[in-house]
């Protein structure tokens, strides 16, 4: 599927998504709703649990904050739980969200921040894993309270969702270590084969760059793969020249591949909101449901009291820290979408 005009593969992708939706809905009361093994006694949260080296497992003290709990919509507060949506199916994307080495815990920086926020609320976290598209279905229907899944704040998404920012959004160009290519603006992509995940912010940015190059009589090829593993294989085999995706994932994959036969490196980074604005990753909830403001306050509590810095450090993401969480900050402009 080199462009969105390839109807056959779009149809196949739609069928896959439809099948995944059935599986996700059917499974919502299954493993994803089981007791969370990262929760200790009340007031303590384990981050980096079963992460297979992606993080340093750490137990953090996180008290319930009554003033913030009072801000929650009554239905959420009285339910006693916070349903956290993660779009990590089929195979996850370490270090952000993936199935742990116990083969059942959904671990990673994203669900772990959701668990920390739930602790501030005094609620039990229930982490539900889905495909990227079906995670948003859960938010839309209200079955999911908050999405924590490396979701970029965009102006288009604000038409349906409210955001509570928590991390800088940077995107990376990953290449094989032997490659001589380095990012030098959109023109440097001409003639290259580049992978990106469908339906993501980075895809929108890449498609915009493609339009710019086509207007100059140049072009590049966009490739789609179902998961990180297949993307890595494509990069190693030369089926693609560049993998374009979240900076944390690229950094993690570079570390893993360092001693392999096909090591990789990062050949440049860009803001997830384009050249004019620093992109932001944000907790995402259905617009107007009253959850975004208490989530901002919970994240700022974690920033002010040190748990946020320890969470980032555990996953080696300290370079993407924000000074404060914001409610619906400026996002990727509509002109880039």
C-alpha positions in Angstrom: 0.0 0.0 0.0 2.2 2.7 -1.2 -0.5 5.4 -1.2 -4.1 5.7 0.0 -5.3 5.2 -3.6 -4.5 1.4 -3.5 -8.1 0.2 -3.0 -7.4 -3.5 -2.7 -5.1 -3.1 0.3 -7.4 -0.6 1.9 -10.2 -3.1 1.7 -7.9 -5.8 3.2 -6.9 -3.4 6.0 -10.6 -2.6 6.6 -11.4 -6.3 7.0 -8.5 -6.7 9.4 -9.7 -3.8 11.5 -13.3 -5.1 11.5 -12.1 -8.5 12.6 -10.0 -7.0 15.3 -13.0 -5.0 16.6 -15.0 -8.1 17.0 -12.1 -9.7 18.9 -11.6 -6.7 21.0 -15.2 -6.2 22.0 -15.5 -9.9 22.7 -12.4 -9.8 24.9 -13.1 -6.7 26.9 -14.3 -8.8 29.9 -11.3 -11.2 29.6 -7.6 -10.7 30.3 -7.7 -6.9 29.9 -10.1 -6.7 32.7 -8.2 -9.0 35.1 -6.5 -7.9 38.3 -3.6 -5.6 37.4 -0.3 -7.2 38.6 1.4 -3.8 38.7 -0.8 -2.7 41.6 0.6 -3.2 45.1 -1.2 -2.1 48.3 -3.2 1.1 48.1 -1.0 4.1 47.5 1.8 2.2 45.7 2.2 1.6 41.9 4.8 -0.6 40.2 6.1 0.9 36.9 8.2 -1.1 34.4 6.8 -4.4 35.6 7.7 -7.4 33.4 9.2 -5.0 30.9 12.0 -7.4 29.8 14.7 -4.8 30.1 12.7 -1.9 28.6 12.5 -0.1 31.9 13.9 -0.3 35.4 11.1 -1.8 37.6 10.3 0.7 40.3 7.7 1.0 43.0 6.4 4.5 43.5 4.3 6.0 46.4 1.3 7.7 44.9 -1.4 8.8 47.4 -5.0 9.4 46.5 -5.5 13.2 46.3 -9.0 14.0 47.6 -9.2 17.5 46.0 -8.5 16.0 42.5 -10.8 13.0 43.1 -13.7 15.4 43.8 -13.3 16.8 40.3 -14.1 13.5 38.6 -17.5 12.9 37.0 -19.6 11.2 39.6 -20.1 8.1 37.5 -16.4 7.6 37.2 -15.7 8.3 40.8 -18.5 6.0 42.0 -17.5 3.1 39.7 -14.2 2.7 41.7 -12.2 2.1 38.5 -10.5 4.0 35.7 -10.7 2.2 32.3 -7.5 3.0 30.4 -7.3 2.4 26.7 -4.1 1.4 24.9 -3.8 0.7 21.2 -1.0 -1.8 21.2 -2.4 -4.7 19.3 -1.3 -6.9 17.6 2.3 -6.9 18.9 2.8 -3.7 20.9 5.5 -1.0 20.6 8.2 -1.1 23.2 9.0 0.8 25.3 5.6 2.6 25.1 3.1 -0.3 25.4 3.5 -4.1 25.0 2.8 -7.4 26.6 5.3 -8.1 29.4 7.6 -11.1 29.8 4.9 -12.8 32.0 2.8 -13.0 28.8 -0.1 -11.2 30.4 0.8 -7.8 31.9 0.3 -4.9 29.5 3.4 -2.9 30.4 5.2 0.2 29.0 5.4 3.9 29.7 1.9 4.6 28.5 -0.2 2.2 30.5 2.0 2.9 33.5 1.2 6.6 33.5 -2.4 5.7 33.3 -1.9 3.6 36.4 -0.2 6.5 38.2 -3.1 8.9 37.3 -5.6 6.3 38.5 -3.8 6.2 41.9 -4.1 9.9 42.3 -7.8 9.6 41.6 -8.1 6.8 44.1 -9.4 4.4 41.4 -8.4 0.9 40.4 -6.9 0.9 36.9 -8.4 -1.4 34.3 -6.1 -1.5 31.2 -7.8 -2.6 28.0 -5.6 -3.3 24.9 -6.9 -2.9 21.4 -5.8 -2.1 17.9 -5.1 1.6 17.3 -8.5 2.3 15.6 -10.5 0.3 18.1 -8.9 2.2 21.1 -10.6 5.3 19.7 -13.9 3.3 19.3 -13.7 2.6 23.0 -13.2 6.3 23.8 -16.0 7.3 21.4 -18.5 4.9 23.0 -17.5 5.7 26.6 -16.4 2.2 27.4 -12.9 3.6 27.8 -12.3 6.6 30.1 -8.9 7.7 29.0 -6.5 6.7 26.2 -2.8 6.5 27.1 -1.2 5.4 23.9 1.3 7.9 22.5 -1.6 9.9 21.1 -0.6 13.2 19.5 -2.6 16.3 20.3 -4.0 17.6 17.0 -6.5 20.3 16.1 -8.5 17.8 14.1 -8.8 15.3 17.0 -10.0 18.2 19.2 -13.2 18.1 17.3 -14.0 14.8 19.1 -11.6 14.6 22.1 -10.2 16.6 25.0 -6.5 16.3 25.8 -4.2 16.4 28.9 -0.6 16.7 27.7 2.2 14.8 29.3 5.2 14.3 27.0 6.9 16.0 24.1 6.1 14.3 20.8 9.2 13.6 18.7 9.4 11.4 15.6 12.4 9.6 14.4 13.8 8.4 11.1 15.3 5.0 11.7 17.8 3.5 9.2 20.3 0.7 9.2 23.6 1.6 10.7 25.4 1.2 7.4 23.0 3.6 5.6 24.6 7.0 4.7 21.2 8.7 4.6 20.4 11.5 7.1 17.3 13.7 7.4 17.8 17.1 5.7 14.3 18.2 5.2 11.4 16.7 3.1 13.4 16.9 -0.1 15.9 14.4 1.3 13.1 11.7 1.2 12.9 11.8 -2.6 13.3 8.3 -4.1 13.2 6.5 -0.7 10.9 3.7 0.5 9.5 4.7 3.9 7.4 2.8 6.4 4.8 4.4 8.6 1.9 3.2 10.7 -1.5 3.8 9.2 -3.9 6.1 10.9 -1.2 7.9 12.9 -0.1 11.5 13.2 3.2 10.6 11.6 1.4 9.2 8.6 -0.4 12.5 8.1 2.9 14.4 8.3 4.5 12.0 5.8 1.6 12.3 3.4 1.8 16.1 3.5 5.5 15.9 2.7 4.7 13.6 -0.2 2.3 16.2 -1.6 5.0 18.9 -1.4 7.5 16.7 -3.2 5.0 15.7 -5.9 4.4 19.4 -6.6 8.1 19.6 -7.4 8.0 16.5 -9.6 9.6 14.3 -7.0 8.2 11.5 -4.9 8.9 8.7 -2.4 7.1 5.4 -1.7 5.1 4.8 1.5 5.0 1.3 2.9 2.7 -0.1 5.6 3.4 -3.1 7.9 1.2 -4.5 10.7 3.6 -4.2 13.5 7.1 -3.3 14.7 8.6 -6.7 14.1 7.6 -6.8 10.4 8.9 -3.2 10.0 12.2 -4.2 11.5 12.5 -7.1 9.1 11.7 -4.9 6.1 14.4 -2.4 7.2 17.0 -5.2 7.7 16.2 -6.8 4.3 16.3 -3.6 2.4 12.5 -3.6 1.5 12.4 -0.1 3.0 15.1 2.5 3.4 13.6 4.4 6.4 11.2 3.6 9.3 9.3 6.7 10.4 7.8 6.6 13.9 7.9 7.5 17.5 11.3 8.5 18.8 11.2 6.4 21.9 10.5 3.2 19.9 13.3 4.0 17.5 15.7 4.6 20.4 14.7 1.3 22.0 15.0 -0.7 18.8 18.5 0.9 18.2 19.6 -0.4 21.6 18.2 -3.9 21.0 19.8 -4.2 17.6 23.2 -2.8 18.6 24.9 -6.2 18.8 22.9 -7.9 16.0 23.8 -8.6 12.4 21.7 -5.6 11.3 22.1 -2.7 13.8 20.1 0.4 13.3 20.5 4.1 14.1 18.4 7.3 14.2 19.1 9.5 11.2 17.2 12.5 12.4 14.2 13.6 14.4 11.3 16.1 13.9 8.5 17.4 16.1 5.3 15.5 15.9 3.5 18.7 15.1 5.8 19.7 12.2 8.4 22.4 11.9 6.5 25.3 13.5 5.3 23.7 16.7 6.5 21.3 19.3 4.2 18.3 19.3 2.7 17.0 22.5 1.5 13.5 23.5 -1.6 13.6 25.6 -4.1 11.5 27.5 -7.3 11.5 25.4 -10.9 11.4 26.5 -14.3 11.9 24.8 -14.9 15.6 24.4 -16.9 17.3 27.2 -17.1 14.3 29.5 -15.4 16.1 32.4 -12.3 13.9 32.7 -9.7 16.0 31.0 -9.3 18.7 33.7 -8.9 16.3 36.6 -6.4 14.4 34.5 -4.4 17.5 33.9 -4.4 18.2 37.6 -3.4 14.6 38.4 -0.4 14.7 36.0 0.6 18.1 37.4 0.5 16.6 40.9 2.8 13.8 39.7 5.1 16.4 38.1 5.2 18.5 41.3 5.8 15.5 43.6 8.5 13.7 41.7 6.7 10.6 40.5 6.5 11.9 36.9 10.3 12.3 36.7 10.9 8.8 38.1 8.4 7.4 35.6 10.2 9.0 32.7 13.6 8.0 34.0 12.6 4.4 34.4 11.9 4.2 30.6 14.8 6.4 29.6 12.4 9.1 28.3 13.5 12.0 30.4 14.4 14.0 27.3 10.7 14.2 26.4 9.6 15.7 29.8 7.2 18.6 29.9 7.2 21.3 32.6 3.5 21.1 33.1 0.4 19.3 31.8 -2.0 21.5 29.8 -5.6 21.2 28.9 -6.1 21.1 25.1 -2.8 22.9 24.2 -2.2 23.9 20.6 -1.8 20.8 18.5 -0.8 19.7 15.0 -2.6 22.3 12.8 -5.4 21.4 10.5 -3.3 22.5 7.5 -1.0 19.5 8.3 -3.8 17.0 8.4 
